[in-house]
Amino acid sequence: MILAQDTTEINLTRPKRKVAGAGPLDDGSRRGAMLHPMIAFTPEGTPLGTVYAEAWVRDEIPAEPKTKEEKESDRKRTPIEEKESARWVDTLTQAQYLADHVPQTQCICVADSEADIYEFLELGQQSSFDWIVRACQNRALKKAQEPAGTKSDLSPHLRQRVLASECLFTNEIHVRGRKSKIPGDKRGRKEARDSRDAKVEVRAAAVQLRAPWRHDRKLQDITVNVVMVTEIDPPDGDPPVEWMLLTSLPIDDVDQVRAVIQYYTVRWMIEIYFRTLKSSCRVEER
């Protein structure tokens, strides 16, 4: 059973009146609420239902917004439990609750790159279910103990270490085109692109992540498996397709690596759920 979790905005902006209880979205000009569900699917993508959901409204933006430096300082000093990103860890705890009630079923919690939070990864390693997270950070790796006088050629960072491993197989995929919702938006996953067929290489490796510093706790180094999908020779001007998937699932052979990729593709079904919620059910209009 695939347990996909993600966050979406419920936009309740009204040009002539305010919706009671709505909070700021983005810079505050848009109003609404946030929704973070966890939805169960079969490995083939058939929806089984929502098993957990968290909804909240953001605090009002202060009259004198903080500077970039102040925000960065607050981010580093604020415990994970007090951050909005705690929703990813909280939902992982709910996944454990569900897994405990269906011990005969393999549960795999799947999340996109917003969940690439070390506390999420550490808790996942302590859980009885499996998980897959798309990485967005080129994390530091724990340095291997080398004999005195020797120097390792292995990269100390995640992406370079996996790219240096052997290509297990190649595949052809179809990359769907998209239009930019905001003209001129240059964010990597928001830019417009044309549809194309792409050839990708697939690699896999086991690595030991070095725990980042936290001012309020000591995190543990953890070992994770990594599956990496990278596009060969992308068109000029288009960023290459690249998935770097961190997982607790085994990667001992090609079939197991293919399974990790297949399970992650089911995550897209939660995007269809959000589209249905807003377009067909018209939750924002209602």
FENWO-V687793 format. One record per residue. RES is the residue in one small letter. NEAR is the number of other C-alpha atoms within 12 Angstrom. Layout:
((RES/NEAR) (RES/NEAR))
This chain:
((m/34) (i/42) (l/46) (a/47) (q/46) (d/39) (t/31) (t/28) (e/31) (i/32) (n/29) (l/30) (t/24) (r/17) (p/10) (k/7) (r/10) (k/17) (v/21) (a/13) (g/16) (a/28) (g/28) (p/27) (l/24) (d/18) (d/15) (g/22) (s/18) (r/23) (r/30) (g/32) (a/31) (m/29) (l/28) (h/35) (p/34) (m/42) (i/41) (a/34) (f/32) (t/26) (p/28) (e/19) (g/25) (t/20) (p/24) (l/20) (g/21) (t/24) (v/27) (y/27) (a/26) (e/26) (a/23) (w/23) (v/26) (r/25) (d/19) (e/21) (i/18) (p/12) (a/8) (e/7) (p/13) (k/14) (t/11) (k/10) (e/11) (e/13) (k/13) (e/12) (s/14) (d/17) (r/20) (k/18) (r/18) (t/20) (p/18) (i/24) (e/17) (e/15) (k/18) (e/25) (s/26) (a/24) (r/33) (w/41) (v/35) (d/29) (t/34) (l/46) (t/25) (q/30) (a/39) (q/30) (y/19) (l/30) (a/27) (d/17) (h/15) (v/15) (p/14) (q/12) (t/18) (q/25) (c/35) (i/40) (c/51) (v/50) (a/46) (d/31) (s/29) (e/25) (a/37) (d/30) (i/32) (y/37) (e/32) (f/36) (l/42) (e/30) (l/29) (g/38) (q/28) (q/20) (s/25) (s/27) (f/34) (d/34) (w/45) (i/46) (v/45) (r/34) (a/32) (c/23) (q/24) (n/24) (r/29) (a/23) (l/27) (k/23) (k/21) (a/17) (q/10) (e/11) (p/8) (a/7) (g/7) (t/9) (k/12) (s/14) (d/13) (l/20) (s/22) (p/22) (h/22) (l/36) (r/34) (q/23) (r/31) (v/36) (l/28) (a/20) (s/23) (e/16) (c/22) (l/27) (f/22) (t/20) (n/20) (e/18) (i/19) (h/15) (v/22) (r/14) (g/16) (r/15) (k/17) (s/17) (k/14) (i/12) (p/11) (g/12) (d/14) (k/17) (r/13) (g/17) (r/20) (k/17) (e/20) (a/22) (r/25) (d/20) (s/16) (r/19) (d/20) (a/26) (k/23) (v/26) (e/30) (v/36) (r/39) (a/41) (a/35) (a/28) (v/33) (q/27) (l/32) (r/26) (a/23) (p/24) (w/16) (r/17) (h/15) (d/13) (r/14) (k/14) (l/20) (q/21) (d/24) (i/29) (t/27) (v/36) (n/35) (v/40) (v/49) (m/42) (v/38) (t/31) (e/29) (i/23) (d/16) (p/21) (p/18) (d/10) (g/13) (d/23) (p/23) (p/24) (v/29) (e/29) (w/32) (m/38) (l/47) (l/53) (t/43) (s/36) (l/38) (p/25) (i/28) (d/20) (d/17) (v/20) (d/17) (q/22) (v/33) (r/28) (a/24) (v/42) (i/33) (q/24) (y/36) (y/42) (t/28) (v/34) (r/40) (w/27) (m/32) (i/35) (e/26) (i/21) (y/32) (f/30) (r/19) (t/15) (l/22) (k/21) (s/16) (s/14) (c/13) (r/15) (v/19) (e/26) (e/16) (r/14))
